[in-house]
Amino acid sequence: MPIISNSGLRELQGSQRSAYLWLCIFFIIGSVCILYASVLLVKNILFLRNSVSTNGTVIDFHTHRGNKFTTYAPIVSFKTLDGRSIRFRSQIGGNSDDYVTGQQVTVLYSPVDPKNAEIYAFSPLWFPVITLSVIGLALTAFSGGMMLILRRYG
């Protein structure tokens, strides 16, 4: 069922129609963010359920220089249960003082694909899910509410 019927869209005039179309775009973007956050949530839950825990060592940092900020993603080395040495870069970077070279960290990795690994901490696992959820909910709630107001009072 469409959000607004063709006859309803014809009732909106000029700038109202343009505003309504933009709100529809924001609603769709918000919905996609929520959907992708849900996919990441399920992926993280499955990863946590099936992963193996071991100790790793921060050996270096990947530096990303943006326009205003520089972030540092730790590069971690660990050994799998069968003795293979694996290196990976954490998906989430932060301040230079979040981790230090030589620091021991808990690592979770997939026994099927040990390069699929992450530091066992809140940020790397849940920050993307929470960020996408908040953005998606905000865009969807705002644009959906404004579309209702525009339809009702516009």
MIDOSE-1310 file (N, C-alpha, C; in nm, 2 decimals, decimal comma, always signed):
residues 154
mpii	+0,08/-0,12/+0,00/+0,00/+0,00/+0,00/+0,09/+0,12/+0,00; +0,07/+0,21/-0,09/+0,16/+0,33/-0,10/+0,13/+0,42/+0,02; +0,24/+0,50/+0,05/+0,23/+0,59/+0,16/+0,12/+0,70/+0,13; +0,12/+0,74/+0,01/+0,02/+0,84/-0,03/-0,03/+0,80/-0,17
snsg	-0,16/+0,82/-0,19/-0,22/+0,78/-0,32/-0,18/+0,88/-0,42; -0,20/+0,85/-0,55/-0,17/+0,94/-0,66/-0,26/+1,06/-0,64; -0,39/+1,04/-0,61/-0,48/+1,16/-0,60/-0,43/+1,25/-0,48; -0,38/+1,18/-0,37/-0,34/+1,26/-0,26/-0,21/+1,34/-0,29
lrel	-0,12/+1,29/-0,37/+0,00/+1,36/-0,41/-0,04/+1,48/-0,50; -0,14/+1,46/-0,58/-0,19/+1,57/-0,67/-0,25/+1,69/-0,59; -0,30/+1,65/-0,47/-0,36/+1,75/-0,38/-0,26/+1,85/-0,33; -0,14/+1,79/-0,31/-0,03/+1,88/-0,25/+0,02/+1,97/-0,37
qgsq	+0,05/+2,09/-0,34/+0,08/+2,19/-0,44/+0,23/+2,23/-0,42; +0,29/+2,25/-0,53/+0,43/+2,32/-0,54/+0,53/+2,27/-0,44; +0,56/+2,37/-0,35/+0,66/+2,34/-0,25/+0,62/+2,23/-0,15; +0,49/+2,21/-0,13/+0,45/+2,10/-0,04/+0,48/+1,97/-0,11
rsay	+0,46/+1,96/-0,24/+0,49/+1,83/-0,31/+0,64/+1,81/-0,30; +0,72/+1,91/-0,32/+0,86/+1,90/-0,32/+0,91/+1,85/-0,18; +0,85/+1,92/-0,07/+0,89/+1,88/+0,06/+0,85/+1,74/+0,09; +0,73/+1,70/+0,05/+0,68/+1,56/+0,07/+0,78/+1,46/+0,00
lwlc	+0,82/+1,49/-0,12/+0,91/+1,40/-0,19/+1,04/+1,38/-0,11; +1,10/+1,50/-0,06/+1,22/+1,49/+0,01/+1,20/+1,41/+0,14; +1,09/+1,43/+0,21/+1,06/+1,36/+0,33/+1,05/+1,21/+0,30; +1,00/+1,17/+0,19/+0,99/+1,03/+0,15/+1,13/+0,97/+0,13
iffi	+1,22/+1,05/+0,07/+1,36/+1,01/+0,05/+1,43/+0,99/+0,19; +1,41/+1,08/+0,28/+1,46/+1,07/+0,41/+1,41/+0,95/+0,49; +1,28/+0,92/+0,47/+1,21/+0,81/+0,53/+1,27/+0,68/+0,47; +1,30/+0,67/+0,34/+1,36/+0,55/+0,28/+1,50/+0,53/+0,33
igsv	+1,58/+0,64/+0,34/+1,72/+0,64/+0,39/+1,72/+0,59/+0,54; +1,63/+0,64/+0,62/+1,62/+0,60/+0,76/+1,58/+0,45/+0,77; +1,49/+0,41/+0,68/+1,45/+0,27/+0,68/+1,56/+0,18/+0,65; +1,64/+0,22/+0,55/+1,76/+0,14/+0,50/+1,86/+0,13/+0,62
cily	+1,88/+0,24/+0,69/+1,97/+0,24/+0,80/+1,93/+0,14/+0,91; +1,80/+0,14/+0,94/+1,74/+0,05/+1,04/+1,76/-0,09/+0,99; +1,73/-0,12/+0,87/+1,75/-0,25/+0,81/+1,89/-0,30/+0,82; +1,99/-0,21/+0,78/+2,13/-0,25/+0,78/+2,18/-0,27/+0,93
asvl	+2,13/-0,19/+1,02/+2,16/-0,20/+1,16/+2,11/-0,34/+1,21; +2,00/-0,38/+1,17/+1,94/-0,51/+1,21/+2,03/-0,63/+1,15; +2,07/-0,61/+1,03/+2,16/-0,71/+0,97/+2,29/-0,72/+1,05; +2,35/-0,60/+1,08/+2,47/-0,60/+1,16/+2,45/-0,66/+1,30
lvkn	+2,34/-0,64/+1,36/+2,30/-0,69/+1,49/+2,30/-0,84/+1,49; +2,24/-0,90/+1,39/+2,23/-1,05/+1,37/+2,37/-1,10/+1,35; +2,45/-1,03/+1,26/+2,58/-1,07/+1,23/+2,67/-1,08/+1,35; +2,66/-0,97/+1,44/+2,74/-0,97/+1,56/+2,70/-1,07/+1,66
ilfl	+2,57/-1,10/+1,67/+2,52/-1,20/+1,76/+2,57/-1,34/+1,72; +2,57/-1,37/+1,59/+2,62/-1,49/+1,54/+2,77/-1,50/+1,56; +2,84/-1,39/+1,53/+2,98/-1,39/+1,55/+3,02/-1,42/+1,70; +2,95/-1,35/+1,79/+2,97/-1,37/+1,93/+2,95/-1,52/+1,97
rnsv	+2,84/-1,58/+1,92/+2,80/-1,71/+1,95/+2,90/-1,82/+1,90; +2,96/-1,79/+1,78/+3,04/-1,89/+1,72/+3,19/-1,86/+1,73; +3,23/-1,75/+1,79/+3,37/-1,71/+1,79/+3,45/-1,78/+1,90; +3,58/-1,78/+1,89/+3,67/-1,83/+1,98/+3,75/-1,71/+2,04
stng	+3,77/-1,72/+2,17/+3,84/-1,61/+2,25/+3,98/-1,65/+2,27; +4,07/-1,55/+2,25/+4,21/-1,57/+2,28/+4,27/-1,43/+2,32; +4,40/-1,43/+2,36/+4,47/-1,31/+2,39/+4,55/-1,26/+2,27; +4,55/-1,13/+2,25/+4,63/-1,08/+2,14/+4,71/-0,96/+2,19
tvid	+4,79/-0,91/+2,10/+4,88/-0,80/+2,14/+4,87/-0,69/+2,04; +4,85/-0,56/+2,08/+4,85/-0,45/+1,99/+4,99/-0,43/+1,94; +5,01/-0,44/+1,81/+5,15/-0,43/+1,76/+5,18/-0,30/+1,68; +5,07/-0,24/+1,64/+5,09/-0,12/+1,56/+4,95/-0,05/+1,55
fhth	+4,95/+0,07/+1,48/+4,83/+0,14/+1,45/+4,81/+0,18/+1,31; +4,69/+0,17/+1,26/+4,66/+0,22/+1,13/+4,61/+0,37/+1,15; +4,68/+0,46/+1,09/+4,64/+0,60/+1,11/+4,56/+0,65/+1,00; +4,44/+0,72/+1,03/+4,36/+0,78/+0,93/+4,34/+0,93/+0,96
rgnk	+4,40/+1,01/+0,87/+4,39/+1,15/+0,89/+4,27/+1,21/+0,82; +4,18/+1,26/+0,89/+4,06/+1,33/+0,83/+4,09/+1,48/+0,82; +3,98/+1,55/+0,79/+4,00/+1,70/+0,78/+4,02/+1,76/+0,92; +3,95/+1,71/+1,02/+3,96/+1,77/+1,15/+4,03/+1,68/+1,26
ftty	+4,01/+1,55/+1,24/+4,06/+1,45/+1,34/+4,15/+1,35/+1,28; +4,23/+1,29/+1,36/+4,31/+1,17/+1,32/+4,27/+1,06/+1,41; +4,24/+0,94/+1,35/+4,20/+0,83/+1,43/+4,30/+0,72/+1,42; +4,31/+0,64/+1,52/+4,41/+0,53/+1,52/+4,34/+0,40/+1,55
apiv	+4,34/+0,31/+1,45/+4,28/+0,18/+1,46/+4,40/+0,08/+1,50; +4,38/+0,01/+1,61/+4,49/-0,08/+1,65/+4,50/-0,20/+1,56; +4,62/-0,24/+1,53/+4,66/-0,36/+1,46/+4,70/-0,46/+1,56; +4,63/-0,58/+1,56/+4,65/-0,68/+1,67/+4,70/-0,81/+1,61
sfkt	+4,79/-0,87/+1,68/+4,84/-1,00/+1,64/+4,80/-1,10/+1,75; +4,76/-1,22/+1,70/+4,73/-1,33/+1,80/+4,75/-1,46/+1,73; +4,75/-1,56/+1,81/+4,77/-1,70/+1,77/+4,64/-1,78/+1,78; +4,61/-1,85/+1,67/+4,49/-1,93/+1,68/+4,51/-2,06/+1,76
ldgr	+4,41/-2,13/+1,79/+4,42/-2,25/+1,87/+4,52/-2,36/+1,81; +4,53/-2,35/+1,67/+4,62/-2,45/+1,60/+4,76/-2,39/+1,58; +4,78/-2,27/+1,64/+4,92/-2,21/+1,64/+4,95/-2,11/+1,53; +4,85/-2,09/+1,44/+4,88/-1,99/+1,33/+4,88/-1,85/+1,38
sirf	+4,97/-1,77/+1,33/+4,98/-1,63/+1,37/+4,90/-1,54/+1,28; +4,81/-1,46/+1,33/+4,72/-1,38/+1,25/+4,73/-1,24/+1,30; +4,72/-1,15/+1,20/+4,72/-1,00/+1,22/+4,59/-0,95/+1,17; +4,53/-0,85/+1,24/+4,41/-0,78/+1,19/+4,41/-0,64/+1,24
rsqi	+4,33/-0,56/+1,17/+4,31/-0,42/+1,21/+4,17/-0,41/+1,26; +4,15/-0,35/+1,38/+4,02/-0,33/+1,44/+3,94/-0,24/+1,34; +3,81/-0,27/+1,34/+3,72/-0,19/+1,26/+3,69/-0,05/+1,31; +3,72/-0,03/+1,44/+3,69/+0,10/+1,50/+3,82/+0,16/+1,54
ggns	+3,84/+0,29/+1,50/+3,96/+0,36/+1,55/+3,92/+0,46/+1,65; +4,01/+0,52/+1,72/+3,98/+0,61/+1,83/+4,10/+0,70/+1,85; +4,11/+0,75/+1,97/+4,22/+0,84/+2,01/+4,35/+0,76/+2,02; +4,46/+0,83/+2,01/+4,59/+0,76/+2,02/+4,61/+0,69/+2,16
ddyv	+4,54/+0,74/+2,26/+4,56/+0,68/+2,39/+4,46/+0,57/+2,43; +4,38/+0,53/+2,34/+4,28/+0,42/+2,37/+4,36/+0,29/+2,39; +4,46/+0,27/+2,31/+4,54/+0,15/+2,32/+4,69/+0,19/+2,31; +4,78/+0,10/+2,36/+4,92/+0,13/+2,34/+4,99/+0,01/+2,28
tgqq	+5,09/+0,03/+2,21/+5,17/-0,08/+2,15/+5,22/-0,17/+2,26; +5,20/-0,30/+2,24/+5,23/-0,40/+2,34/+5,12/-0,44/+2,44; +5,01/-0,36/+2,43/+4,90/-0,39/+2,52/+4,83/-0,52/+2,49; +4,80/-0,60/+2,59/+4,73/-0,73/+2,57/+4,58/-0,70/+2,57
vtvl	+4,51/-0,76/+2,47/+4,37/-0,74/+2,45/+4,30/-0,88/+2,43; +4,18/-0,89/+2,46/+4,10/-1,01/+2,43/+4,05/-1,00/+2,29; +4,08/-1,11/+2,21/+4,04/-1,11/+2,07/+3,93/-1,22/+2,05; +3,83/-1,19/+1,98/+3,74/-1,29/+1,93/+3,76/-1,32/+1,78
yspv	+3,76/-1,44/+1,74/+3,78/-1,47/+1,60/+3,70/-1,59/+1,56; +3,67/-1,60/+1,43/+3,60/-1,71/+1,37/+3,69/-1,83/+1,35; +3,66/-1,94/+1,41/+3,75/-2,06/+1,39/+3,75/-2,10/+1,24; +3,65/-2,07/+1,17/+3,65/-2,10/+1,02/+3,73/-2,01/+0,94
dpkn	+3,73/-1,88/+0,98/+3,81/-1,78/+0,91/+3,87/-1,69/+1,01; +3,99/-1,72/+1,06/+4,06/-1,65/+1,17/+4,09/-1,50/+1,14; +4,09/-1,47/+1,01/+4,11/-1,33/+0,98/+3,99/-1,24/+1,01; +3,87/-1,31/+1,03/+3,75/-1,24/+1,08/+3,76/-1,23/+1,23
aeiy	+3,83/-1,13/+1,27/+3,86/-1,12/+1,42/+3,83/-0,97/+1,46; +3,81/-0,96/+1,59/+3,79/-0,82/+1,64/+3,83/-0,82/+1,79; +3,86/-0,70/+1,84/+3,89/-0,69/+1,98/+3,76/-0,70/+2,05; +3,76/-0,78/+2,16/+3,64/-0,80/+2,24/+3,62/-0,68/+2,33
afsp	+3,55/-0,58/+2,28/+3,52/-0,45/+2,35/+3,38/-0,40/+2,30; +3,33/-0,31/+2,37/+3,20/-0,26/+2,33/+3,20/-0,18/+2,20; +3,29/-0,09/+2,18/+3,29/-0,01/+2,07/+3,30/-0,08/+1,93; +3,40/-0,17/+1,92/+3,41/-0,23/+1,78/+3,29/-0,32/+1,75
lwfp	+3,23/-0,38/+1,85/+3,12/-0,47/+1,82/+2,98/-0,39/+1,80; +2,96/-0,29/+1,89/+2,82/-0,24/+1,89/+2,81/-0,09/+1,85; +2,92/-0,02/+1,83/+2,91/+0,12/+1,79/+2,84/+0,14/+1,65; +2,88/+0,06/+1,55/+2,81/+0,07/+1,42/+2,66/+0,04/+1,43
vitl	+2,62/-0,06/+1,51/+2,48/-0,10/+1,52/+2,40/+0,02/+1,59; +2,46/+0,07/+1,69/+2,39/+0,18/+1,77/+2,38/+0,30/+1,68; +2,49/+0,34/+1,61/+2,49/+0,46/+1,53/+2,39/+0,45/+1,42; +2,39/+0,34/+1,35/+2,29/+0,33/+1,24/+2,15/+0,32/+1,29
svig	+2,13/+0,26/+1,40/+1,99/+0,26/+1,46/+1,94/+0,40/+1,50; +2,03/+0,47/+1,56/+1,99/+0,61/+1,60/+1,96/+0,70/+1,48; +2,05/+0,69/+1,38/+2,03/+0,77/+1,26/+1,91/+0,73/+1,19; +1,89/+0,60/+1,18/+1,77/+0,55/+1,11/+1,64/+0,58/+1,18
lalt	+1,64/+0,57/+1,31/+1,52/+0,60/+1,39/+1,49/+0,75/+1,38; +1,59/+0,83/+1,39/+1,57/+0,98/+1,38/+1,52/+1,02/+1,25; +1,58/+0,97/+1,14/+1,53/+1,01/+1,01/+1,39/+0,96/+0,98; +1,36/+0,83/+1,02/+1,23/+0,77/+0,99/+1,12/+0,84/+1,08
afsg	+1,15/+0,87/+1,20/+1,05/+0,93/+1,29/+1,02/+1,07/+1,25; +1,13/+1,15/+1,22/+1,11/+1,29/+1,18/+1,04/+1,30/+1,04; +1,09/+1,22/+0,94/+1,03/+1,24/+0,81/+0,89/+1,18/+0,81; +0,86/+1,06/+0,88/+0,73/+1,01/+0,89/+0,63/+1,10/+0,96
gmml	+0,68/+1,16/+1,07/+0,59/+1,26/+1,14/+0,56/+1,38/+1,06; +0,66/+1,43/+0,99/+0,64/+1,55/+0,90/+0,55/+1,52/+0,78; +0,56/+1,39/+0,73/+0,47/+1,36/+0,62/+0,33/+1,35/+0,67; +0,31/+1,30/+0,79/+0,17/+1,29/+0,84/+0,11/+1,43/+0,87
ilrr	+0,20/+1,52/+0,92/+0,16/+1,66/+0,94/+0,12/+1,73/+0,81; +0,21/+1,71/+0,71/+0,19/+1,77/+0,58/+0,06/+1,72/+0,52; +0,04/+1,59/+0,53/-0,08/+1,53/+0,47/-0,21/+1,58/+0,54; -0,20/+1,59/+0,68/-0,32/+1,63/+0,75/-0,35/+1,78/+0,75
yg	-0,24/+1,86/+0,76/-0,26/+2,01/+0,77/-0,21/+2,09/+0,65; -0,14/+2,02/+0,56/-0,08/+2,09/+0,45/-0,18/+2,12/+0,34
